[in-house]
Amino acid sequence: MRGLGGTIAALLTGAGAKAGVTTPFLTSAGDRAARLYLRIGYRKAGEMLHISLR
């Protein structure tokens, strides 16, 4: 059985596919979220750098 976060992410991914989304992508807030996304079928495609001037 999958946790609530995984269930919600999988349902939203499926809904996107039914709506015609062909290349979904996610950005994770950390390692825990990244592992969740990997479990539901996403794969790591690269890294992103965020810069803020605050």
PDB file of N, CA, C and O in Angstrom:
ATOM      1  N   MET A   1       0.845  -1.186   0.000  1.00  0.00           N
ATOM      2  CA  MET A   1       0.000   0.000   0.000  1.00  0.00           C
ATOM      3  C   MET A   1       0.883   1.240   0.000  1.00  0.00           C
ATOM      4  O   MET A   1       1.914   1.279   0.672  1.00  0.00           O
ATOM      5  N   ARG A   2       0.489   2.211  -0.726  1.00  0.00           N
ATOM      6  CA  ARG A   2       1.254   3.434  -0.899  1.00  0.00           C
ATOM      7  C   ARG A   2       0.739   4.475   0.091  1.00  0.00           C
ATOM      8  O   ARG A   2      -0.422   4.424   0.495  1.00  0.00           O
ATOM      9  N   GLY A   3       1.578   5.401   0.475  1.00  0.00           N
ATOM     10  CA  GLY A   3       1.178   6.462   1.394  1.00  0.00           C
ATOM     11  C   GLY A   3       0.290   7.491   0.710  1.00  0.00           C
ATOM     12  O   GLY A   3       0.074   7.445  -0.501  1.00  0.00           O
ATOM     13  N   LEU A   4      -0.208   8.400   1.495  1.00  0.00           N
ATOM     14  CA  LEU A   4      -1.113   9.421   0.977  1.00  0.00           C
ATOM     15  C   LEU A   4      -0.448  10.286  -0.101  1.00  0.00           C
ATOM     16  O   LEU A   4      -1.051  10.561  -1.139  1.00  0.00           O
ATOM     17  N   GLY A   5       0.786  10.710   0.148  1.00  0.00           N
ATOM     18  CA  GLY A   5       1.492  11.545  -0.833  1.00  0.00           C
ATOM     19  C   GLY A   5       1.671  10.832  -2.161  1.00  0.00           C
ATOM     20  O   GLY A   5       1.456  11.422  -3.220  1.00  0.00           O
ATOM     21  N   GLY A   6       2.065   9.560  -2.111  1.00  0.00           N
ATOM     22  CA  GLY A   6       2.245   8.786  -3.333  1.00  0.00           C
ATOM     23  C   GLY A   6       0.938   8.566  -4.062  1.00  0.00           C
ATOM     24  O   GLY A   6       0.886   8.618  -5.291  1.00  0.00           O
ATOM     25  N   THR A   7      -0.128   8.318  -3.299  1.00  0.00           N
ATOM     26  CA  THR A   7      -1.446   8.117  -3.900  1.00  0.00           C
ATOM     27  C   THR A   7      -1.913   9.379  -4.618  1.00  0.00           C
ATOM     28  O   THR A   7      -2.392   9.314  -5.750  1.00  0.00           O
ATOM     29  N   ILE A   8      -1.775  10.516  -3.961  1.00  0.00           N
ATOM     30  CA  ILE A   8      -2.196  11.787  -4.567  1.00  0.00           C
ATOM     31  C   ILE A   8      -1.369  12.098  -5.811  1.00  0.00           C
ATOM     32  O   ILE A   8      -1.920  12.487  -6.840  1.00  0.00           O
ATOM     33  N   ALA A   9      -0.049  11.928  -5.722  1.00  0.00           N
ATOM     34  CA  ALA A   9       0.815  12.208  -6.873  1.00  0.00           C
ATOM     35  C   ALA A   9       0.481  11.285  -8.041  1.00  0.00           C
ATOM     36  O   ALA A   9       0.459  11.728  -9.189  1.00  0.00           O
ATOM     37  N   ALA A  10       0.222  10.014  -7.764  1.00  0.00           N
ATOM     38  CA  ALA A  10      -0.121   9.071  -8.826  1.00  0.00           C
ATOM     39  C   ALA A  10      -1.463   9.428  -9.460  1.00  0.00           C
ATOM     40  O   ALA A  10      -1.604   9.365 -10.681  1.00  0.00           O
ATOM     41  N   LEU A  11      -2.447   9.800  -8.647  1.00  0.00           N
ATOM     42  CA  LEU A  11      -3.758  10.195  -9.185  1.00  0.00           C
ATOM     43  C   LEU A  11      -3.651  11.445 -10.051  1.00  0.00           C
ATOM     44  O   LEU A  11      -4.262  11.515 -11.118  1.00  0.00           O
ATOM     45  N   LEU A  12      -2.881  12.429  -9.601  1.00  0.00           N
ATOM     46  CA  LEU A  12      -2.715  13.653 -10.390  1.00  0.00           C
ATOM     47  C   LEU A  12      -1.957  13.388 -11.683  1.00  0.00           C
ATOM     48  O   LEU A  12      -2.265  13.982 -12.716  1.00  0.00           O
ATOM     49  N   THR A  13      -0.974  12.507 -11.634  1.00  0.00           N
ATOM     50  CA  THR A  13      -0.238  12.135 -12.837  1.00  0.00           C
ATOM     51  C   THR A  13      -1.174  11.466 -13.838  1.00  0.00           C
ATOM     52  O   THR A  13      -1.139  11.768 -15.031  1.00  0.00           O
ATOM     53  N   GLY A  14      -2.010  10.557 -13.345  1.00  0.00           N
ATOM     54  CA  GLY A  14      -2.980   9.890 -14.215  1.00  0.00           C
ATOM     55  C   GLY A  14      -3.990  10.865 -14.812  1.00  0.00           C
ATOM     56  O   GLY A  14      -4.332  10.768 -15.990  1.00  0.00           O
ATOM     57  N   ALA A  15      -4.462  11.798 -14.000  1.00  0.00           N
ATOM     58  CA  ALA A  15      -5.416  12.801 -14.487  1.00  0.00           C
ATOM     59  C   ALA A  15      -4.769  13.675 -15.563  1.00  0.00           C
ATOM     60  O   ALA A  15      -5.417  14.033 -16.546  1.00  0.00           O
ATOM     61  N   GLY A  16      -3.503  14.014 -15.377  1.00  0.00           N
ATOM     62  CA  GLY A  16      -2.788  14.797 -16.384  1.00  0.00           C
ATOM     63  C   GLY A  16      -2.679  14.036 -17.694  1.00  0.00           C
ATOM     64  O   GLY A  16      -2.869  14.609 -18.766  1.00  0.00           O
ATOM     65  N   ALA A  17      -2.373  12.747 -17.611  1.00  0.00           N
ATOM     66  CA  ALA A  17      -2.261  11.923 -18.814  1.00  0.00           C
ATOM     67  C   ALA A  17      -3.602  11.868 -19.556  1.00  0.00           C
ATOM     68  O   ALA A  17      -3.649  11.970 -20.781  1.00  0.00           O
ATOM     69  N   LYS A  18      -4.689  11.707 -18.794  1.00  0.00           N
ATOM     70  CA  LYS A  18      -6.023  11.668 -19.417  1.00  0.00           C
ATOM     71  C   LYS A  18      -6.378  13.006 -20.057  1.00  0.00           C
ATOM     72  O   LYS A  18      -7.155  13.056 -21.011  1.00  0.00           O
ATOM     73  N   ALA A  19      -5.808  14.090 -19.530  1.00  0.00           N
ATOM     74  CA  ALA A  19      -6.079  15.425 -20.074  1.00  0.00           C
ATOM     75  C   ALA A  19      -5.155  15.780 -21.236  1.00  0.00           C
ATOM     76  O   ALA A  19      -5.269  16.858 -21.820  1.00  0.00           O
ATOM     77  N   GLY A  20      -4.230  14.861 -21.573  1.00  0.00           N
ATOM     78  CA  GLY A  20      -3.366  15.096 -22.719  1.00  0.00           C
ATOM     79  C   GLY A  20      -1.945  15.525 -22.402  1.00  0.00           C
ATOM     80  O   GLY A  20      -1.177  15.831 -23.313  1.00  0.00           O
ATOM     81  N   VAL A  21      -1.584  15.554 -21.136  1.00  0.00           N
ATOM     82  CA  VAL A  21      -0.199  15.906 -20.769  1.00  0.00           C
ATOM     83  C   VAL A  21       0.710  14.761 -21.199  1.00  0.00           C
ATOM     84  O   VAL A  21       0.523  13.619 -20.780  1.00  0.00           O
ATOM     85  N   THR A  22       1.693  15.075 -22.038  1.00  0.00           N
ATOM     86  CA  THR A  22       2.584  14.026 -22.555  1.00  0.00           C
ATOM     87  C   THR A  22       3.955  14.014 -21.899  1.00  0.00           C
ATOM     88  O   THR A  22       4.647  12.997 -21.942  1.00  0.00           O
ATOM     89  N   THR A  23       4.361  15.118 -21.296  1.00  0.00           N
ATOM     90  CA  THR A  23       5.662  15.177 -20.636  1.00  0.00           C
ATOM     91  C   THR A  23       5.529  15.855 -19.275  1.00  0.00           C
ATOM     92  O   THR A  23       5.891  17.022 -19.121  1.00  0.00           O
ATOM     93  N   PRO A  24       5.011  15.128 -18.294  1.00  0.00           N
ATOM     94  CA  PRO A  24       4.900  15.731 -16.964  1.00  0.00           C
ATOM     95  C   PRO A  24       6.275  15.802 -16.310  1.00  0.00           C
ATOM     96  O   PRO A  24       7.137  14.964 -16.576  1.00  0.00           O
ATOM     97  N   PHE A  25       6.480  16.797 -15.458  1.00  0.00           N
ATOM     98  CA  PHE A  25       7.722  16.845 -14.692  1.00  0.00           C
ATOM     99  C   PHE A  25       7.427  17.416 -13.322  1.00  0.00           C
ATOM    100  O   PHE A  25       6.471  18.168 -13.134  1.00  0.00           O
ATOM    101  N   LEU A  26       8.250  17.050 -12.384  1.00  0.00           N
ATOM    102  CA  LEU A  26       8.111  17.505 -11.005  1.00  0.00           C
ATOM    103  C   LEU A  26       9.447  18.031 -10.525  1.00  0.00           C
ATOM    104  O   LEU A  26      10.498  17.583 -10.983  1.00  0.00           O
ATOM    105  N   THR A  27       9.411  18.968  -9.617  1.00  0.00           N
ATOM    106  CA  THR A  27      10.617  19.376  -8.911  1.00  0.00           C
ATOM    107  C   THR A  27      10.386  19.056  -7.449  1.00  0.00           C
ATOM    108  O   THR A  27       9.379  19.457  -6.866  1.00  0.00           O
ATOM    109  N   SER A  28      11.311  18.340  -6.868  1.00  0.00           N
ATOM    110  CA  SER A  28      11.123  17.914  -5.478  1.00  0.00           C
ATOM    111  C   SER A  28      11.740  18.915  -4.517  1.00  0.00           C
ATOM    112  O   SER A  28      12.700  19.613  -4.844  1.00  0.00           O
ATOM    113  N   ALA A  29      11.167  18.967  -3.334  1.00  0.00           N
ATOM    114  CA  ALA A  29      11.653  19.868  -2.291  1.00  0.00           C
ATOM    115  C   ALA A  29      12.794  19.246  -1.498  1.00  0.00           C
ATOM    116  O   ALA A  29      13.362  19.892  -0.618  1.00  0.00           O
ATOM    117  N   GLY A  30      13.128  18.014  -1.797  1.00  0.00           N
ATOM    118  CA  GLY A  30      14.203  17.351  -1.071  1.00  0.00           C
ATOM    119  C   GLY A  30      14.262  15.877  -1.425  1.00  0.00           C
ATOM    120  O   GLY A  30      13.525  15.401  -2.289  1.00  0.00           O
ATOM    121  N   ASP A  31      15.148  15.160  -0.747  1.00  0.00           N
ATOM    122  CA  ASP A  31      15.367  13.743  -1.037  1.00  0.00           C
ATOM    123  C   ASP A  31      14.130  12.893  -0.771  1.00  0.00           C
ATOM    124  O   ASP A  31      13.850  11.955  -1.518  1.00  0.00           O
ATOM    125  N   ARG A  32      13.399  13.209   0.274  1.00  0.00           N
ATOM    126  CA  ARG A  32      12.213  12.412   0.624  1.00  0.00           C
ATOM    127  C   ARG A  32      11.164  12.480  -0.496  1.00  0.00           C
ATOM    128  O   ARG A  32      10.613  11.457  -0.903  1.00  0.00           O
ATOM    129  N   ALA A  33      10.902  13.680  -0.980  1.00  0.00           N
ATOM    130  CA  ALA A  33       9.946  13.840  -2.076  1.00  0.00           C
ATOM    131  C   ALA A  33      10.477  13.177  -3.339  1.00  0.00           C
ATOM    132  O   ALA A  33       9.710  12.558  -4.077  1.00  0.00           O
ATOM    133  N   ALA A  34      11.760  13.295  -3.599  1.00  0.00           N
ATOM    134  CA  ALA A  34      12.350  12.674  -4.790  1.00  0.00           C
ATOM    135  C   ALA A  34      12.157  11.161  -4.761  1.00  0.00           C
ATOM    136  O   ALA A  34      11.845  10.559  -5.788  1.00  0.00           O
ATOM    137  N   ARG A  35      12.336  10.544  -3.601  1.00  0.00           N
ATOM    138  CA  ARG A  35      12.133   9.093  -3.484  1.00  0.00           C
ATOM    139  C   ARG A  35      10.677   8.725  -3.748  1.00  0.00           C
ATOM    140  O   ARG A  35      10.400   7.701  -4.373  1.00  0.00           O
ATOM    141  N   LEU A  36       9.752   9.546  -3.280  1.00  0.00           N
ATOM    142  CA  LEU A  36       8.327   9.308  -3.526  1.00  0.00           C
ATOM    143  C   LEU A  36       8.059   9.324  -5.027  1.00  0.00           C
ATOM    144  O   LEU A  36       7.386   8.430  -5.539  1.00  0.00           O
ATOM    145  N   TYR A  37       8.568  10.313  -5.732  1.00  0.00           N
ATOM    146  CA  TYR A  37       8.343  10.425  -7.174  1.00  0.00           C
ATOM    147  C   TYR A  37       8.949   9.240  -7.918  1.00  0.00           C
ATOM    148  O   TYR A  37       8.356   8.742  -8.875  1.00  0.00           O
ATOM    149  N   LEU A  38      10.116   8.786  -7.488  1.00  0.00           N
ATOM    150  CA  LEU A  38      10.738   7.613  -8.118  1.00  0.00           C
ATOM    151  C   LEU A  38       9.864   6.380  -7.932  1.00  0.00           C
ATOM    152  O   LEU A  38       9.729   5.572  -8.851  1.00  0.00           O
ATOM    153  N   ARG A  39       9.270   6.228  -6.749  1.00  0.00           N
ATOM    154  CA  ARG A  39       8.421   5.063  -6.468  1.00  0.00           C
ATOM    155  C   ARG A  39       7.188   5.004  -7.362  1.00  0.00           C
ATOM    156  O   ARG A  39       6.709   3.913  -7.670  1.00  0.00           O
ATOM    157  N   ILE A  40       6.665   6.152  -7.782  1.00  0.00           N
ATOM    158  CA  ILE A  40       5.456   6.126  -8.608  1.00  0.00           C
ATOM    159  C   ILE A  40       5.772   6.161 -10.104  1.00  0.00           C
ATOM    160  O   ILE A  40       4.858   6.248 -10.924  1.00  0.00           O
ATOM    161  N   GLY A  41       7.049   6.095 -10.466  1.00  0.00           N
ATOM    162  CA  GLY A  41       7.396   5.938 -11.876  1.00  0.00           C
ATOM    163  C   GLY A  41       8.148   7.073 -12.541  1.00  0.00           C
ATOM    164  O   GLY A  41       8.526   6.952 -13.706  1.00  0.00           O
ATOM    165  N   TYR A  42       8.376   8.170 -11.838  1.00  0.00           N
ATOM    166  CA  TYR A  42       9.168   9.251 -12.430  1.00  0.00           C
ATOM    167  C   TYR A  42      10.641   8.860 -12.385  1.00  0.00           C
ATOM    168  O   TYR A  42      11.029   7.974 -11.622  1.00  0.00           O
ATOM    169  N   ARG A  43      11.451   9.512 -13.191  1.00  0.00           N
ATOM    170  CA  ARG A  43      12.891   9.273 -13.166  1.00  0.00           C
ATOM    171  C   ARG A  43      13.605  10.615 -13.101  1.00  0.00           C
ATOM    172  O   ARG A  43      13.072  11.635 -13.539  1.00  0.00           O
ATOM    173  N   LYS A  44      14.800  10.605 -12.558  1.00  0.00           N
ATOM    174  CA  LYS A  44      15.587  11.831 -12.473  1.00  0.00           C
ATOM    175  C   LYS A  44      16.143  12.152 -13.852  1.00  0.00           C
ATOM    176  O   LYS A  44      16.778  11.313 -14.490  1.00  0.00           O
ATOM    177  N   ALA A  45      15.897  13.376 -14.303  1.00  0.00           N
ATOM    178  CA  ALA A  45      16.352  13.780 -15.635  1.00  0.00           C
ATOM    179  C   ALA A  45      17.473  14.806 -15.560  1.00  0.00           C
ATOM    180  O   ALA A  45      18.168  15.029 -16.551  1.00  0.00           O
ATOM    181  N   GLY A  46      17.660  15.429 -14.412  1.00  0.00           N
ATOM    182  CA  GLY A  46      18.696  16.440 -14.295  1.00  0.00           C
ATOM    183  C   GLY A  46      18.609  17.168 -12.964  1.00  0.00           C
ATOM    184  O   GLY A  46      17.884  16.764 -12.056  1.00  0.00           O
ATOM    185  N   GLU A  47      19.349  18.225 -12.877  1.00  0.00           N
ATOM    186  CA  GLU A  47      19.370  19.040 -11.674  1.00  0.00           C
ATOM    187  C   GLU A  47      19.030  20.469 -12.058  1.00  0.00           C
ATOM    188  O   GLU A  47      19.246  20.890 -13.194  1.00  0.00           O
ATOM    189  N   MET A  48      18.495  21.212 -11.093  1.00  0.00           N
ATOM    190  CA  MET A  48      18.103  22.588 -11.339  1.00  0.00           C
ATOM    191  C   MET A  48      18.737  23.459 -10.258  1.00  0.00           C
ATOM    192  O   MET A  48      18.773  23.085  -9.086  1.00  0.00           O
ATOM    193  N   LEU A  49      19.230  24.614 -10.665  1.00  0.00           N
ATOM    194  CA  LEU A  49      19.821  25.549  -9.733  1.00  0.00           C
ATOM    195  C   LEU A  49      18.850  26.697  -9.505  1.00  0.00           C
ATOM    196  O   LEU A  49      18.403  27.333 -10.460  1.00  0.00           O
ATOM    197  N   HIS A  50      18.523  26.964  -8.261  1.00  0.00           N
ATOM    198  CA  HIS A  50      17.653  28.087  -7.918  1.00  0.00           C
ATOM    199  C   HIS A  50      18.501  29.155  -7.247  1.00  0.00           C
ATOM    200  O   HIS A  50      19.230  28.873  -6.296  1.00  0.00           O
ATOM    201  N   ILE A  51      18.402  30.376  -7.744  1.00  0.00           N
ATOM    202  CA  ILE A  51      19.162  31.500  -7.185  1.00  0.00           C
ATOM    203  C   ILE A  51      18.192  32.585  -6.781  1.00  0.00           C
ATOM    204  O   ILE A  51      17.274  32.914  -7.532  1.00  0.00           O
ATOM    205  N   SER A  52      18.388  33.142  -5.602  1.00  0.00           N
ATOM    206  CA  SER A  52      17.529  34.223  -5.110  1.00  0.00           C
ATOM    207  C   SER A  52      18.389  35.394  -4.673  1.00  0.00           C
ATOM    208  O   SER A  52      19.466  35.192  -4.111  1.00  0.00           O
ATOM    209  N   LEU A  53      17.936  36.604  -4.918  1.00  0.00           N
ATOM    210  CA  LEU A  53      18.682  37.789  -4.513  1.00  0.00           C
ATOM    211  C   LEU A  53      18.048  38.451  -3.282  1.00  0.00           C
ATOM    212  O   LEU A  53      18.235  39.648  -3.064  1.00  0.00           O
ATOM    213  N   ARG A  54      17.318  37.701  -2.496  1.00  0.00           N
ATOM    214  CA  ARG A  54      16.685  38.278  -1.296  1.00  0.00           C
ATOM    215  C   ARG A  54      17.707  38.695  -0.297  1.00  0.00           C
ATOM    216  O   ARG A  54      17.357  39.199   0.770  1.00  0.00           O
TER     217      ARG A  54
END
